[in-house]
Amino acid sequence: MAIPEITIYTKDYCPFCIKAKSLLVIKKIKFVEINLRKNPGKFKEMIKKSNGAQSVPQIFSSNRHIGDCDKIHELNSQGKLESFLGL
């Protein structure tokens, strides 16, 4: 089974982005970051993939929408983060 690619769409100076990325780093979960300030063309891609969500961060596992910062912290507190991400 292939390891899912975790992608997180972020913006500079976003405290929720920093919090979400910090959790992934602490959990030693590798991820690809797409900074929307540096890649503004990816904003429409994020909105489409997330069914309209325009806030950051938005987190995906192998193109499956996981949610935002609150969602991954909620999953983590329930002990479900790794399995939800497909790890």
OpenMM code with the backbone's topology and positions (N, CA, C; nanometers):
from openmm import Vec3, app, unit

residues = "MET ALA ILE PRO GLU ILE THR ILE TYR THR LYS ASP TYR CYS PRO PHE CYS ILE LYS ALA LYS SER LEU LEU VAL ILE LYS LYS ILE LYS PHE VAL GLU ILE ASN LEU ARG LYS ASN PRO GLY LYS PHE LYS GLU MET ILE LYS LYS SER ASN GLY ALA GLN SER VAL PRO GLN ILE PHE SER SER ASN ARG HIS ILE GLY ASP CYS ASP LYS ILE HIS GLU LEU ASN SER GLN GLY LYS LEU GLU SER PHE LEU GLY LEU".split()
positions = [
    Vec3(0.0841, -0.1185, 0.0000),
    Vec3(0.0000, 0.0000, 0.0000),
    Vec3(0.0881, 0.1240, 0.0000),
    Vec3(0.0569, 0.2180, -0.0857),
    Vec3(0.1360, 0.3407, -0.0956),
    Vec3(0.1079, 0.4322, 0.0230),
    Vec3(0.2102, 0.5038, 0.0644),
    Vec3(0.1945, 0.6018, 0.1713),
    Vec3(0.1222, 0.7225, 0.1129),
    Vec3(0.0127, 0.7664, 0.1773),
    Vec3(-0.0606, 0.8804, 0.1225),
    Vec3(0.0215, 1.0088, 0.1295),
    Vec3(0.0007, 1.0953, 0.0320),
    Vec3(0.0678, 1.2242, 0.0339),
    Vec3(-0.0214, 1.3238, 0.1078),
    Vec3(0.0319, 1.3799, 0.2135),
    Vec3(-0.0397, 1.4801, 0.2919),
    Vec3(-0.0023, 1.6170, 0.2356),
    Vec3(-0.1035, 1.6943, 0.1988),
    Vec3(-0.0835, 1.8277, 0.1426),
    Vec3(-0.1557, 1.9272, 0.2308),
    Vec3(-0.0891, 2.0387, 0.2593),
    Vec3(-0.1503, 2.1440, 0.3386),
    Vec3(-0.1336, 2.2774, 0.2659),
    Vec3(-0.2453, 2.3435, 0.2411),
    Vec3(-0.2453, 2.4762, 0.1795),
    Vec3(-0.2354, 2.5789, 0.2919),
    Vec3(-0.1407, 2.6725, 0.2794),
    Vec3(-0.1143, 2.7685, 0.3859),
    Vec3(-0.0953, 2.9091, 0.3299),
    Vec3(-0.0831, 3.0034, 0.4222),
    Vec3(-0.0405, 3.1395, 0.3902),
    Vec3(0.0596, 3.1823, 0.4974),
    Vec3(0.1485, 3.2752, 0.4598),
    Vec3(0.2450, 3.3286, 0.5556),
    Vec3(0.1719, 3.3939, 0.6727),
    Vec3(0.2312, 3.3840, 0.7897),
    Vec3(0.1840, 3.4520, 0.9109),
    Vec3(0.0452, 3.4090, 0.9559),
    Vec3(0.0006, 3.2940, 0.9146),
    Vec3(-0.1303, 3.2407, 0.9555),
    Vec3(-0.1093, 3.1553, 1.0806),
    Vec3(-0.1600, 3.1986, 1.1961),
    Vec3(-0.1378, 3.1212, 1.3191),
    Vec3(-0.1983, 2.9815, 1.3143),
    Vec3(-0.3105, 2.9648, 1.2440),
    Vec3(-0.3719, 2.8330, 1.2336),
    Vec3(-0.2891, 2.7399, 1.1452),
    Vec3(-0.2269, 2.7975, 1.0417),
    Vec3(-0.1375, 2.7193, 0.9556),
    Vec3(-0.0170, 2.6712, 1.0356),
    Vec3(0.0394, 2.7609, 1.1138),
    Vec3(0.1555, 2.7267, 1.1965),
    Vec3(0.1187, 2.6174, 1.2956),
    Vec3(0.0024, 2.6297, 1.3582),
    Vec3(-0.0440, 2.5302, 1.4560),
    Vec3(-0.0660, 2.3936, 1.3900),
    Vec3(-0.1270, 2.3936, 1.2722),
    Vec3(-0.1520, 2.2672, 1.2016),
    Vec3(-0.0206, 2.2017, 1.1590),
    Vec3(0.0702, 2.2813, 1.1018),
    Vec3(0.1998, 2.2266, 1.0588),
    Vec3(0.2785, 2.1759, 1.1791),
    Vec3(0.2725, 2.2477, 1.2909),
    Vec3(0.3443, 2.2048, 1.4113),
    Vec3(0.2959, 2.0687, 1.4584),
    Vec3(0.1651, 2.0469, 1.4547),
    Vec3(0.1117, 1.9169, 1.4951),
    Vec3(0.1654, 1.8069, 1.4049),
    Vec3(0.1647, 1.8304, 1.2750),
    Vec3(0.2156, 1.7299, 1.1821),
    Vec3(0.3639, 1.7021, 1.2060),
    Vec3(0.4408, 1.8062, 1.2338),
    Vec3(0.5837, 1.7887, 1.2608),
    Vec3(0.6033, 1.7085, 1.3897),
    Vec3(0.5305, 1.7446, 1.4963),
    Vec3(0.5405, 1.6733, 1.6246),
    Vec3(0.5062, 1.5257, 1.6070),
    Vec3(0.4041, 1.4979, 1.5244),
    Vec3(0.3615, 1.3595, 1.5006),
    Vec3(0.4500, 1.2885, 1.3980),
    Vec3(0.5507, 1.3623, 1.3448),
    Vec3(0.6422, 1.3086, 1.2439),
    Vec3(0.5681, 1.2618, 1.1195),
    Vec3(0.4668, 1.3413, 1.0799),
    Vec3(0.3902, 1.3142, 0.9589),
    Vec3(0.4432, 1.4058, 0.8494),
    Vec3(0.4993, 1.3473, 0.7464),
    Vec3(0.5542, 1.4262, 0.6360),
    Vec3(0.4403, 1.4868, 0.5550),
    Vec3(0.4634, 1.6083, 0.5067),
    Vec3(0.3611, 1.6763, 0.4291),
    Vec3(0.4242, 1.7671, 0.3250),
    Vec3(0.3437, 1.7990, 0.2237),
    Vec3(0.3819, 1.8939, 0.1205),
    Vec3(0.3041, 2.0218, 0.1497),
    Vec3(0.3751, 2.1332, 0.1576),
    Vec3(0.3102, 2.2611, 0.1846),
    Vec3(0.2957, 2.3407, 0.0547),
    Vec3(0.1763, 2.3925, 0.0323),
    Vec3(0.1515, 2.4817, -0.0803),
    Vec3(0.1165, 2.6175, -0.0211),
    Vec3(0.2117, 2.7097, -0.0303),
    Vec3(0.1930, 2.8437, 0.0238),
    Vec3(0.1195, 2.9273, -0.0812),
    Vec3(-0.0007, 2.9708, -0.0462),
    Vec3(-0.0849, 3.0423, -0.1420),
    Vec3(-0.0368, 3.1845, -0.1695),
    Vec3(0.0447, 3.2403, -0.0828),
    Vec3(0.1024, 3.3722, -0.1115),
    Vec3(0.2082, 3.3603, -0.2211),
    Vec3(0.2818, 3.2499, -0.2191),
    Vec3(0.3854, 3.2268, -0.3193),
    Vec3(0.3296, 3.1608, -0.4450),
    Vec3(0.2151, 3.0949, -0.4320),
    Vec3(0.1515, 3.0239, -0.5430),
    Vec3(0.0036, 3.0614, -0.5504),
    Vec3(-0.0282, 3.1885, -0.5793),
    Vec3(-0.1686, 3.2320, -0.5769),
    Vec3(-0.2581, 3.1585, -0.6757),
    Vec3(-0.2011, 3.1027, -0.7791),
    Vec3(-0.2786, 3.0258, -0.8756),
    Vec3(-0.3359, 2.8972, -0.8181),
    Vec3(-0.2837, 2.8525, -0.7059),
    Vec3(-0.3308, 2.7291, -0.6420),
    Vec3(-0.4553, 2.7519, -0.5558),
    Vec3(-0.4939, 2.8799, -0.5357),
    Vec3(-0.6096, 2.9104, -0.4508),
    Vec3(-0.7373, 2.8476, -0.5066),
    Vec3(-0.7603, 2.8633, -0.6368),
    Vec3(-0.8792, 2.8042, -0.6995),
    Vec3(-0.8759, 2.6527, -0.6900),
    Vec3(-0.7576, 2.5944, -0.7042),
    Vec3(-0.7418, 2.4491, -0.6902),
    Vec3(-0.7851, 2.4046, -0.5512),
    Vec3(-0.7402, 2.4779, -0.4471),
    Vec3(-0.7756, 2.4437, -0.3089),
    Vec3(-0.9259, 2.4527, -0.2879),
    Vec3(-0.9876, 2.5592, -0.3382),
    Vec3(-1.1315, 2.5777, -0.3216),
    Vec3(-1.2082, 2.4625, -0.3866),
    Vec3(-1.1665, 2.4252, -0.5062),
    Vec3(-1.2333, 2.3157, -0.5768),
    Vec3(-1.2174, 2.1833, -0.5016),
    Vec3(-1.0956, 2.1538, -0.4584),
    Vec3(-1.0692, 2.0275, -0.3884),
    Vec3(-1.1399, 2.0196, -0.2538),
    Vec3(-1.1627, 2.1364, -0.1899),
    Vec3(-1.2222, 2.1380, -0.0564),
    Vec3(-1.3722, 2.1680, -0.0588),
    Vec3(-1.4319, 2.1626, -0.1767),
    Vec3(-1.5755, 2.1902, -0.1912),
    Vec3(-1.6138, 2.3292, -0.1414),
    Vec3(-1.5286, 2.4280, -0.1705),
    Vec3(-1.5627, 2.5662, -0.1433),
    Vec3(-1.4950, 2.6325, -0.0250),
    Vec3(-1.4185, 2.5585, 0.0537),
    Vec3(-1.3506, 2.6191, 0.1688),
    Vec3(-1.2455, 2.7189, 0.1201),
    Vec3(-1.2497, 2.8397, 0.1753),
    Vec3(-1.1572, 2.9441, 0.1320),
    Vec3(-1.0577, 2.9831, 0.2399),
    Vec3(-1.0724, 2.9278, 0.3596),
    Vec3(-0.9806, 2.9607, 0.4681),
    Vec3(-0.8621, 2.8644, 0.4668),
    Vec3(-0.7538, 2.9078, 0.5243),
    Vec3(-0.6367, 2.8223, 0.5383),
    Vec3(-0.6115, 2.7986, 0.6863),
    Vec3(-0.5512, 2.6862, 0.7174),
    Vec3(-0.5047, 2.5819, 0.6278),
    Vec3(-0.6189, 2.4905, 0.5835),
    Vec3(-0.5967, 2.4253, 0.4714),
    Vec3(-0.6821, 2.3153, 0.4267),
    Vec3(-0.5881, 2.1976, 0.4048),
    Vec3(-0.6263, 2.0841, 0.4607),
    Vec3(-0.5383, 1.9677, 0.4637),
    Vec3(-0.6033, 1.8534, 0.3872),
    Vec3(-0.5197, 1.7843, 0.3091),
    Vec3(-0.5649, 1.6743, 0.2251),
    Vec3(-0.4726, 1.5543, 0.2441),
    Vec3(-0.5302, 1.4364, 0.2312),
    Vec3(-0.4537, 1.3123, 0.2310),
    Vec3(-0.4847, 1.2418, 0.0999),
    Vec3(-0.3848, 1.2362, 0.0120),
    Vec3(-0.4031, 1.1763, -0.1214),
    Vec3(-0.5269, 1.2340, -0.1898),
    Vec3(-0.5367, 1.3658, -0.1891),
    Vec3(-0.6457, 1.4417, -0.2511),
    Vec3(-0.7800, 1.4270, -0.1812),
    Vec3(-0.7865, 1.3549, -0.0699),
    Vec3(-0.9094, 1.3466, 0.0105),
    Vec3(-0.9085, 1.4613, 0.1104),
    Vec3(-1.0119, 1.5426, 0.1112),
    Vec3(-1.0164, 1.6593, 0.1990),
    Vec3(-1.0324, 1.6154, 0.3444),
    Vec3(-0.9394, 1.6586, 0.4276),
    Vec3(-0.9444, 1.6285, 0.5703),
    Vec3(-1.0140, 1.7420, 0.6442),
    Vec3(-0.9727, 1.8658, 0.6142),
    Vec3(-1.0325, 1.9806, 0.6811),
    Vec3(-0.9280, 2.0838, 0.7179),
    Vec3(-0.9588, 2.1579, 0.8240),
    Vec3(-0.8734, 2.2687, 0.8659),
    Vec3(-0.7962, 2.2346, 0.9924),
    Vec3(-0.7392, 2.3359, 1.0534),
    Vec3(-0.6591, 2.3191, 1.1742),
    Vec3(-0.7405, 2.2562, 1.2877),
    Vec3(-0.8608, 2.3080, 1.3086),
    Vec3(-0.9457, 2.2534, 1.4157),
    Vec3(-0.9742, 2.1057, 1.3932),
    Vec3(-0.9977, 2.0678, 1.2690),
    Vec3(-1.0318, 1.9289, 1.2381),
    Vec3(-0.9160, 1.8339, 1.2687),
    Vec3(-0.7929, 1.8691, 1.2294),
    Vec3(-0.6838, 1.7748, 1.2573),
    Vec3(-0.6514, 1.7699, 1.4063),
    Vec3(-0.6696, 1.8809, 1.4775),
    Vec3(-0.6484, 1.8773, 1.6226),
    Vec3(-0.7581, 1.7958, 1.6917),
    Vec3(-0.8799, 1.8060, 1.6419),
    Vec3(-0.9897, 1.7249, 1.6954),
    Vec3(-0.9613, 1.5764, 1.6730),
    Vec3(-0.9219, 1.5413, 1.5508),
    Vec3(-0.8885, 1.4015, 1.5210),
    Vec3(-0.7746, 1.3523, 1.6092),
    Vec3(-0.6740, 1.4379, 1.6301),
    Vec3(-0.5605, 1.3996, 1.7131),
    Vec3(-0.6041, 1.3757, 1.8576),
    Vec3(-0.6877, 1.4637, 1.9111),
    Vec3(-0.7312, 1.4484, 2.0507),
    Vec3(-0.8165, 1.3235, 2.0694),
    Vec3(-0.8799, 1.2774, 1.9615),
    Vec3(-0.9591, 1.1540, 1.9657),
    Vec3(-0.8740, 1.0301, 1.9369),
    Vec3(-0.7449, 1.0507, 1.9075),
    Vec3(-0.6574, 0.9387, 1.8756),
    Vec3(-0.6816, 0.8804, 1.7376),
    Vec3(-0.7429, 0.9591, 1.6488),
    Vec3(-0.7812, 0.9093, 1.5160),
    Vec3(-0.7039, 0.9724, 1.4009),
    Vec3(-0.6098, 1.0619, 1.4292),
    Vec3(-0.5457, 1.1379, 1.3222),
    Vec3(-0.4747, 1.0496, 1.2210),
    Vec3(-0.3878, 0.9612, 1.2668),
    Vec3(-0.3094, 0.8794, 1.1745),
    Vec3(-0.3974, 0.7910, 1.0884),
    Vec3(-0.4981, 0.7277, 1.1496),
    Vec3(-0.5846, 0.6391, 1.0704),
    Vec3(-0.6705, 0.7196, 0.9725),
    Vec3(-0.7156, 0.8391, 1.0127),
    Vec3(-0.7945, 0.9237, 0.9245),
    Vec3(-0.7131, 0.9705, 0.8052),
    Vec3(-0.5835, 0.9968, 0.8280),
    Vec3(-0.4939, 1.0376, 0.7200),
    Vec3(-0.4536, 0.9200, 0.6319),
    Vec3(-0.4850, 0.7993, 0.6760),
    Vec3(-0.4504, 0.6811, 0.5982),
    Vec3(-0.3089, 0.6318, 0.6241),
    Vec3(-0.2562, 0.6649, 0.7407),
    Vec3(-0.1184, 0.6253, 0.7754),
    Vec3(-0.1178, 0.5000, 0.8609),
] * unit.nanometer
topology = app.Topology()
chain = topology.addChain("A")
for resn in residues:
    res = topology.addResidue(resn, chain)
    for name in ("N", "CA", "C"):
        topology.addAtom(name, app.Element.getBySymbol(name[0]), res)
